[in-house]
Amino acid sequence: MITDTRIDRKEKLAVIGSGSWGTAAAIAVSGNFRRVFLWAHRDTDIEQIKKDRENGTFLPGFRIPPNIEPSYNLEEVIKGAG
């Protein structure tokens, strides 16, 4: 029996909104994508998420995986995303 252990992950996903729902969605699907961009309109929110690897304001206690890239640059986030 041959078992293929590779995971066919898509390249990029954009999640628009870094509230509790957006953050939870990004975490939930992060295993299916190489890169997940999480967008917020306030740079202070993004800087806190980048520093702590957690959304302490809206979803405390849940670690942000390393393939989630928080950003407040909407153009960067949506470029090439699925």
VENURZI-V722408 format. One record per residue. N is the residue number from 1. PHI is phi in radians with two decimals (* if undefined). PSI is psi as a letter, one per 40 degrees, with the letter a starting at -180 (999 if undefined). Layout:
n->N phi->PHI psi->PSI
n->N phi->PHI psi->PSI
//
This chain:
n->1 phi->* psi->h
n->2 phi->-1.80 psi->h
n->3 phi->-2.05 psi->h
n->4 phi->-1.65 psi->h
n->5 phi->-1.64 psi->e
n->6 phi->-1.21 psi->i
n->7 phi->-1.80 psi->h
n->8 phi->-1.45 psi->g
n->9 phi->-1.68 psi->h
n->10 phi->-1.27 psi->i
n->11 phi->-1.26 psi->d
n->12 phi->-2.59 psi->i
n->13 phi->-2.30 psi->i
n->14 phi->-1.91 psi->h
n->15 phi->-1.95 psi->h
n->16 phi->-1.66 psi->h
n->17 phi->2.00 psi->h
n->18 phi->-1.94 psi->f
n->19 phi->-1.27 psi->a
n->20 phi->-1.10 psi->d
n->21 phi->-1.17 psi->d
n->22 phi->-1.09 psi->d
n->23 phi->-1.13 psi->d
n->24 phi->-1.10 psi->d
n->25 phi->-1.10 psi->d
n->26 phi->-1.06 psi->d
n->27 phi->-1.12 psi->d
n->28 phi->-1.10 psi->d
n->29 phi->-1.72 psi->e
n->30 phi->-1.04 psi->d
n->31 phi->-1.29 psi->e
n->32 phi->-1.71 psi->e
n->33 phi->-2.34 psi->i
n->34 phi->-1.18 psi->d
n->35 phi->-2.36 psi->h
n->36 phi->-2.16 psi->h
n->37 phi->-1.66 psi->h
n->38 phi->-2.01 psi->h
n->39 phi->-1.75 psi->h
n->40 phi->-2.40 psi->i
n->41 phi->-1.44 psi->e
n->42 phi->-1.86 psi->h
n->43 phi->-1.12 psi->d
n->44 phi->-1.16 psi->d
n->45 phi->-1.10 psi->d
n->46 phi->-1.13 psi->d
n->47 phi->-1.08 psi->d
n->48 phi->-1.14 psi->d
n->49 phi->-1.14 psi->d
n->50 phi->-1.10 psi->d
n->51 phi->-1.20 psi->d
n->52 phi->-1.62 psi->e
n->53 phi->0.94 psi->f
n->54 phi->-2.78 psi->i
n->55 phi->-1.66 psi->g
n->56 phi->-1.13 psi->d
n->57 phi->-1.35 psi->d
n->58 phi->-1.94 psi->d
n->59 phi->-2.58 psi->g
n->60 phi->-1.15 psi->i
n->61 phi->1.62 psi->e
n->62 phi->-1.98 psi->h
n->63 phi->-1.25 psi->i
n->64 phi->-1.56 psi->h
n->65 phi->-1.05 psi->i
n->66 phi->-1.12 psi->d
n->67 phi->-1.49 psi->e
n->68 phi->-1.61 psi->h
n->69 phi->-1.97 psi->h
n->70 phi->-1.22 psi->i
n->71 phi->-2.71 psi->i
n->72 phi->-1.92 psi->e
n->73 phi->-1.68 psi->g
n->74 phi->-1.05 psi->d
n->75 phi->-1.07 psi->d
n->76 phi->-1.10 psi->d
n->77 phi->-1.12 psi->d
n->78 phi->-1.51 psi->e
n->79 phi->-1.12 psi->h
n->80 phi->1.32 psi->e
n->81 phi->-1.51 psi->i
n->82 phi->-1.76 psi->999
//
